[in-house]
Structure formats: C-alpha cells, structure tokens
Amino acid sequence: MSEKEKEENPKWETTQGYLKVNDLSKNNNEISKEDEKFLRNLPNFDEDILKECTGIDLSKKTVKITIDGKDIQISKDAFENIKKQFMESK
C-alpha cells in the first residue's frame, strides 16, 4: 500500500490491508487480440464468468465512433447498419 492509501484507510493495520476497487469495465476493443486469444485458451474458460467478474464482454464486438468530438461505443452490428444506410444514401 502506498502512504496515501494508508492515510485514506486508517484501519489498514487492523484489517491487514483494504479492499481496492478497480474499474475493470473494459470492452473487447481495449483488449489486444493476443490477450483475447490467451484468455480464450485458458482451461475451462467461460465468457459469462469473465464478464461477471471483470465486465469484459468478448462476445459483443463494439466499434468506437466520434460524433461532435465525443467518443461513443456502439455494437458492430449497429455500426454496419449505419454504414449501409450511409452508403445507400450517396
């Protein structure tokens, strides 16, 4: 634990630490293909358990798009539908 973490958690000595919360809600685009392959090759790998524990959903592919300077994530299916409609309107 860092000194700051010790100051913020005064009972750390009694409890021998503290519960650190990390934001693991990444999408599959933030995981390299190499990491995804590694995860999928683990013995007894289960996508549902991975999603429940980490928030990482490998089954849904998403695309990051920028609209008015803001990045948003949409499903790959939604992206393909928008792309198709855009191409048809040209």
DSSP file (Angstrom, degrees, kcal/mol; ACC not computed):
  #  RESIDUE AA STRUCTURE BP1 BP2  ACC     N-H-->O    O-->H-N    N-H-->O    O-->H-N    TCO  KAPPA ALPHA  PHI   PSI    X-CA   Y-CA   Z-CA
    1    1 A M              0   0    0      0, 0.0     2,-0.1     0, 0.0    16,-0.0   0.000 360.0 360.0 360.0 142.5    0.0    0.0    0.0
    2    2 A S     >  -     0   0    0      1,-0.1     4,-2.0     4,-0.0     5,-0.2  -0.359 360.0-108.3 -77.1 165.4    1.2    3.5   -0.7
    3    3 A E  H  > S+     0   0    0      1,-0.2     4,-2.2     2,-0.2     5,-0.2   0.888 121.6  53.5 -61.7 -38.9    1.4    6.1    2.1
    4    4 A K  H  > S+     0   0    0      1,-0.2     4,-2.3     2,-0.2    -1,-0.2   0.915 107.7  49.9 -62.7 -43.1   -1.6    7.9    0.6
    5    5 A E  H  > S+     0   0    0      1,-0.2     4,-1.1     2,-0.2    -1,-0.2   0.875 109.9  51.7 -63.4 -37.0   -3.7    4.6    0.7
    6    6 A K  H  < S+     0   0    0     -4,-2.0     6,-0.3     2,-0.2     3,-0.2   0.899 110.3  48.4 -65.7 -40.1   -2.6    4.1    4.3
    7    7 A E  H  < S+     0   0    0     -4,-2.2    -2,-0.2     1,-0.2    -1,-0.2   0.897 112.4  48.3 -65.5 -39.7   -3.8    7.6    5.2
    8    8 A E  H  < S+     0   0    0     -4,-2.3    -1,-0.2     1,-0.3    -2,-0.2   0.663 117.2  43.5 -75.3 -16.3   -7.1    7.1    3.4
    9    9 A N    ><  +     0   0    0     -4,-1.1     3,-2.0    -3,-0.2    -1,-0.3  -0.688  66.9 175.6-129.9  77.0   -7.6    3.7    5.1
   10   10 A P  T 3  S+     0   0    0      0, 0.0     3,-0.5     0, 0.0     4,-0.2   0.688  77.8  57.9 -61.5 -19.4   -6.7    4.2    8.8
   11   11 A K  T 3> S+     0   0    0      1,-0.2     4,-2.4     2,-0.1     5,-0.3   0.241  71.0 111.2 -92.8  14.5   -7.8    0.7    9.8
   12   12 A W  H <>>S+     0   0    0     -3,-2.0     5,-2.1    -6,-0.3     4,-0.9   0.833  75.0  52.6 -60.2 -33.5   -5.4   -0.9    7.3
   13   13 A E  H  45S+     0   0    0     -3,-0.5    -1,-0.2     3,-0.2     3,-0.2   0.920 110.7  46.7 -68.7 -41.9   -3.2   -2.3   10.1
   14   14 A T  H  45S+     0   0    0      1,-0.2    -2,-0.2    -4,-0.2    -1,-0.2   0.909 122.2  35.5 -64.7 -42.4   -6.1   -4.0   11.8
   15   15 A T  H  <5S-     0   0    0     -4,-2.4    -1,-0.2     2,-0.2    -2,-0.2   0.471 106.9-124.8 -91.9  -2.0   -7.5   -5.4    8.6
   16   16 A Q  T  <5S-     0   0    0     -4,-0.9     2,-0.3    -5,-0.3    -3,-0.2   0.859  79.8 -15.9  59.6  38.5   -4.1   -6.1    7.1
   17   17 A G  S   <S-     0   0    0     -5,-2.1     2,-0.3    -6,-0.2    -2,-0.2  -0.922  78.7-100.7 138.0-161.4   -5.0   -4.1    4.1
   18   18 A Y        -     0   0    0     -2,-0.3     2,-0.8    -3,-0.0    -9,-0.0  -0.974  34.0 -91.8-155.9 164.5   -8.1   -2.8    2.4
   19   19 A L        -     0   0    0     -2,-0.3     2,-0.5     2,-0.0    -2,-0.0  -0.736  40.1-157.4 -85.8 113.7  -10.4   -3.6   -0.5
   20   20 A K        -     0   0    0     -2,-0.8     2,-0.5     2,-0.0    -2,-0.0  -0.798   3.5-150.3 -94.9 129.0   -9.2   -1.8   -3.5
   21   21 A V        -     0   0    0     -2,-0.5     2,-0.4     2,-0.0    -2,-0.0  -0.875  13.7-172.1-103.6 125.2  -11.8   -1.2   -6.2
   22   22 A N        -     0   0    0     -2,-0.5     2,-1.1     2,-0.0     3,-0.0  -0.880  28.8-120.6-113.4 147.1  -10.6   -1.1   -9.8
   23   23 A D        +     0   0    0     -2,-0.4    31,-0.0     1,-0.2    32,-0.0  -0.761  42.2 161.0 -86.6 101.8  -12.6   -0.1  -12.9
   24   24 A L        +     0   0    0     -2,-1.1     2,-2.7     1,-0.1    -1,-0.2   0.224  29.9 121.1-105.2  13.3  -12.4   -3.2  -15.0
   25   25 A S        +     0   0    0     30,-0.1     2,-0.2    31,-0.1    30,-0.2  -0.371  38.8 150.4 -80.0  67.0  -15.4   -2.5  -17.2
   26   26 A K        -     0   0    0     -2,-2.7    31,-0.5    28,-0.4     2,-0.2  -0.565  40.5-129.5 -91.2 158.5  -13.4   -2.5  -20.4
   27   27 A N    >   -     0   0    0     -2,-0.2     3,-1.8    29,-0.2     4,-0.2  -0.610  33.0 -97.9-101.0 172.3  -14.9   -3.5  -23.7
   28   28 A N  G >  S+     0   0    0     29,-0.6     3,-1.2    32,-0.4     8,-0.1   0.719 118.2  67.5 -64.9 -20.1  -13.3   -6.0  -26.0
   29   29 A N  G 3  S+     0   0    0      1,-0.2    -1,-0.3     4,-0.0     4,-0.1   0.730  94.7  58.1 -71.2 -19.6  -11.7   -3.3  -28.1
   30   30 A E  G <  S+     0   0    0     -3,-1.8     2,-0.5     2,-0.1    -1,-0.2   0.443  94.1  79.8 -87.9  -0.1   -9.4   -2.4  -25.2
   31   31 A I  S <  S-     0   0    0     -3,-1.2     5,-0.0    -4,-0.2     0, 0.0  -0.916  84.6-123.5-108.9 130.0   -8.0   -6.0  -25.1
   32   32 A S     >  -     0   0    0     -2,-0.5     4,-2.6     1,-0.1     5,-0.2  -0.287  22.2-115.7 -67.2 157.6   -5.4   -6.9  -27.6
   33   33 A K  H  > S+     0   0    0      1,-0.2     4,-2.5     2,-0.2     5,-0.2   0.861 118.8  55.7 -60.4 -34.5   -6.1   -9.8  -29.9
   34   34 A E  H  > S+     0   0    0      2,-0.2     4,-2.3     1,-0.2    -1,-0.2   0.917 108.8  45.8 -64.4 -43.6   -3.2  -11.6  -28.2
   35   35 A D  H  > S+     0   0    0      2,-0.2     4,-2.7     1,-0.2    -2,-0.2   0.895 112.3  51.1 -66.7 -40.0   -4.8  -11.1  -24.8
   36   36 A E  H  X S+     0   0    0     -4,-2.6     4,-2.7     2,-0.2    -2,-0.2   0.925 110.8  48.6 -62.7 -43.1   -8.1  -12.3  -26.1
   37   37 A K  H  X S+     0   0    0     -4,-2.5     4,-1.6     2,-0.2    -2,-0.2   0.916 110.7  51.4 -62.3 -42.6   -6.6  -15.4  -27.6
   38   38 A F  H  < S+     0   0    0     -4,-2.3     4,-0.4     2,-0.2     3,-0.3   0.939 111.6  47.0 -59.1 -47.7   -4.7  -16.0  -24.3
   39   39 A L  H >< S+     0   0    0     -4,-2.7     3,-1.5     1,-0.2    -2,-0.2   0.932 111.0  50.7 -60.7 -46.4   -8.0  -15.8  -22.3
   40   40 A R  H 3< S+     0   0    0     -4,-2.7    -1,-0.2     1,-0.3     5,-0.2   0.781 108.1  54.2 -64.5 -25.8   -9.9  -18.0  -24.7
   41   41 A N  T 3< S+     0   0    0     -4,-1.6    -1,-0.3    -3,-0.3    -2,-0.2   0.456  81.1 114.2 -89.3  -0.5   -7.2  -20.7  -24.5
   42   42 A L  S X  S-     0   0    0     -3,-1.5     3,-1.7    -4,-0.4     2,-0.1  -0.432  82.3 -95.8 -66.8 143.6   -7.3  -20.9  -20.7
   43   43 A P  T 3  S+     0   0    0      0, 0.0    -1,-0.1     0, 0.0    -2,-0.1  -0.374 108.1   5.2 -59.5 136.6   -8.5  -24.2  -19.4
   44   44 A N  T 3  S+     0   0    0      1,-0.2    -3,-0.1    -3,-0.1    -2,-0.1   0.737  89.0 179.4  61.2  26.3  -12.3  -24.1  -18.6
   45   45 A F    <   -     0   0    0     -3,-1.7     2,-0.4    -5,-0.2    -1,-0.2  -0.326   6.6-172.6 -59.5 137.3  -12.5  -20.5  -20.0
   46   46 A D     >  -     0   0    0      1,-0.1     4,-2.2     2,-0.0     5,-0.2  -0.962  20.9-155.1-137.6 117.4  -16.1  -19.2  -19.8
   47   47 A E  H  > S+     0   0    0     -2,-0.4     4,-2.5     1,-0.2    11,-0.2   0.866  96.7  54.4 -58.1 -38.8  -17.1  -15.9  -21.4
   48   48 A D  H  > S+     0   0    0      2,-0.2     4,-2.4     1,-0.2    -1,-0.2   0.900 109.0  46.8 -65.5 -40.4  -20.0  -15.4  -18.9
   49   49 A I  H  > S+     0   0    0      2,-0.2     4,-2.4     1,-0.2     5,-0.2   0.907 111.5  51.5 -67.7 -41.1  -17.8  -15.8  -15.9
   50   50 A L  H  X>S+     0   0    0     -4,-2.2     4,-2.5     1,-0.2     6,-0.6   0.930 112.3  46.6 -59.1 -45.6  -15.2  -13.4  -17.4
   51   51 A K  H  X5S+     0   0    0     -4,-2.5     4,-2.0     4,-0.2    -2,-0.2   0.916 112.4  49.8 -64.3 -43.4  -18.0  -10.8  -18.0
   52   52 A E  H  <5S+     0   0    0     -4,-2.4    -1,-0.2     1,-0.2    -2,-0.2   0.890 118.6  38.2 -62.5 -40.3  -19.4  -11.3  -14.5
   53   53 A C  H  <5S+     0   0    0     -4,-2.4    -2,-0.2    -5,-0.2    -1,-0.2   0.824 136.0  14.1 -82.4 -32.6  -16.0  -10.8  -12.8
   54   54 A T  H  <5S-     0   0    0     -4,-2.5   -28,-0.4    -5,-0.2    -3,-0.2   0.615  89.5-121.0-120.7 -17.8  -14.5   -8.1  -14.9
   55   55 A G     << +     0   0    0     -4,-2.0     2,-0.6    -5,-0.6    -4,-0.2   0.427  67.4 137.6  84.2  -1.9  -17.2   -6.6  -17.1
   56   56 A I        -     0   0    0     -6,-0.6     2,-0.7   -29,-0.1    -1,-0.3  -0.696  36.7-165.5 -82.6 121.2  -15.2   -7.6  -20.2
   57   57 A D        +     0   0    0     -2,-0.6   -29,-0.6   -31,-0.5     3,-0.4  -0.894  15.3 174.6-112.6 103.7  -17.6   -9.0  -22.8
   58   58 A L  S    S+     0   0    0     -2,-0.7    -1,-0.1     1,-0.2   -31,-0.0   0.624  74.3  66.6 -81.3 -13.5  -15.8  -10.8  -25.5
   59   59 A S  S    S+     0   0    0      1,-0.1     2,-0.7   -12,-0.1    -1,-0.2   0.755  93.1  62.9 -82.1 -22.8  -19.0  -11.9  -27.2
   60   60 A K  S    S-     0   0    0     -3,-0.4   -32,-0.4    15,-0.0     2,-0.4  -0.900  73.1-152.8-108.6 116.1  -20.1   -8.5  -28.3
   61   61 A K        -     0   0    0     -2,-0.7    15,-2.6   -33,-0.1    16,-0.3  -0.703  17.5-169.0 -84.8 133.6  -17.9   -6.7  -30.7
   62   62 A T  E     -A   75   0A   0     -2,-0.4     2,-0.4    13,-0.3    13,-0.2  -0.836  13.9-146.3-122.7 162.1  -18.1   -2.9  -30.4
   63   63 A V  E     -A   74   0A   0     11,-3.2    11,-2.4    -2,-0.3     2,-0.6  -0.989  13.5-137.5-127.3 134.0  -16.9    0.0  -32.5
   64   64 A K  E     +A   73   0A   0     -2,-0.4     2,-0.3     9,-0.2     9,-0.2  -0.823  28.6 177.6 -92.6 125.8  -15.7    3.3  -31.2
   65   65 A I  E     -A   72   0A   0      7,-2.7     7,-2.9    -2,-0.6     2,-0.5  -0.898  22.9-133.8-124.1 157.0  -17.0    6.3  -33.2
   66   66 A T  E     +A   71   0A   0     -2,-0.3     2,-0.4     5,-0.2     5,-0.2  -0.949  21.8 178.1-114.9 125.7  -16.6   10.0  -32.7
   67   67 A I  E >  S-A   70   0A   0      3,-2.7     3,-2.0    -2,-0.5    -2,-0.0  -0.992  75.0 -15.0-127.9 123.6  -19.6   12.3  -33.0
   68   68 A D  T 3  S-     0   0    0     -2,-0.4    -1,-0.1     1,-0.3     3,-0.1   0.867 129.9 -52.9  50.6  40.7  -19.2   16.1  -32.4
   69   69 A G  T 3  S+     0   0    0      1,-0.2     2,-0.5    -3,-0.0    -1,-0.3   0.488 115.6 114.2  79.1   3.2  -15.8   15.4  -30.7
   70   70 A K  E <   -A   67   0A   0     -3,-2.0    -3,-2.7     2,-0.0     2,-0.4  -0.922  60.5-136.9-111.8 130.5  -17.2   12.8  -28.3
   71   71 A D  E     +A   66   0A   0     -2,-0.5     2,-0.3    -5,-0.2    -5,-0.2  -0.675  27.7 175.4 -83.4 134.0  -16.3    9.1  -28.5
   72   72 A I  E     -A   65   0A   0     -7,-2.9    -7,-2.7    -2,-0.4     2,-0.5  -0.956  25.1-129.9-134.2 156.5  -19.1    6.6  -28.1
   73   73 A Q  E     +A   64   0A   0     -2,-0.3     2,-0.3    -9,-0.2    -9,-0.2  -0.902  28.1 172.8-106.4 132.0  -19.2    2.8  -28.3
   74   74 A I  E     -A   63   0A   0    -11,-2.4   -11,-3.2    -2,-0.5    -2,-0.0  -0.942  39.3 -91.2-132.2 158.5  -21.8    1.1  -30.5
   75   75 A S  E  >  -A   62   0A   0     -2,-0.3     4,-2.4   -13,-0.2   -13,-0.3  -0.284  32.7-119.9 -65.4 154.3  -22.2   -2.6  -31.4
   76   76 A K  H  > S+     0   0    0    -15,-2.6     4,-2.5     1,-0.2     5,-0.2   0.869 115.4  54.9 -63.0 -35.7  -20.6   -3.7  -34.6
   77   77 A D  H  > S+     0   0    0    -16,-0.3     4,-2.2     2,-0.2    -1,-0.2   0.924 108.3  47.5 -62.6 -44.9  -24.0   -4.7  -35.9
   78   78 A A  H  > S+     0   0    0      1,-0.2     4,-2.5     2,-0.2     5,-0.2   0.911 111.3  51.9 -63.0 -41.8  -25.3   -1.2  -35.4
   79   79 A F  H  X S+     0   0    0     -4,-2.4     4,-2.8     1,-0.2    -2,-0.2   0.922 109.1  49.3 -60.0 -45.1  -22.2    0.3  -37.0
   80   80 A E  H  X S+     0   0    0     -4,-2.5     4,-2.4     1,-0.2    -1,-0.2   0.882 110.7  50.7 -63.6 -38.0  -22.7   -1.9  -40.1
   81   81 A N  H  X S+     0   0    0     -4,-2.2     4,-2.4     2,-0.2    -1,-0.2   0.922 112.5  45.9 -65.2 -43.5  -26.3   -0.9  -40.3
   82   82 A I  H  X S+     0   0    0     -4,-2.5     4,-2.6     2,-0.2    -2,-0.2   0.922 113.1  50.2 -63.5 -43.7  -25.4    2.8  -40.1
   83   83 A K  H  X S+     0   0    0     -4,-2.8     4,-2.5    -5,-0.2    -2,-0.2   0.907 110.6  49.5 -60.9 -42.9  -22.6    2.3  -42.6
   84   84 A K  H  X S+     0   0    0     -4,-2.4     4,-2.1     2,-0.2    -1,-0.2   0.925 112.0  47.7 -63.6 -45.0  -25.0    0.5  -45.0
   85   85 A Q  H  X S+     0   0    0     -4,-2.4     4,-1.5     1,-0.2    -2,-0.2   0.894 111.9  50.9 -63.5 -39.7  -27.6    3.3  -44.7
   86   86 A F  H  X S+     0   0    0     -4,-2.6     4,-0.5     1,-0.2    -2,-0.2   0.924 110.8  47.5 -62.5 -45.2  -25.0    5.9  -45.3
   87   87 A M  H >< S+     0   0    0     -4,-2.5     3,-0.7     1,-0.2    -1,-0.2   0.851 110.4  52.9 -67.2 -34.5  -23.6    4.2  -48.4
   88   88 A E  H 3< S+     0   0    0     -4,-2.1    -1,-0.2     1,-0.2    -2,-0.2   0.807 104.3  56.6 -70.1 -29.0  -27.2    3.8  -49.8
   89   89 A S  H 3<        0   0    0     -4,-1.5    -1,-0.2     1,-0.2    -2,-0.2   0.597 360.0 360.0 -81.0  -9.5  -27.9    7.5  -49.4
   90   90 A K    <<        0   0    0     -3,-0.7    -1,-0.2    -4,-0.5    -2,-0.1   0.496 360.0 360.0 -75.3 360.0  -25.0    8.5  -51.5
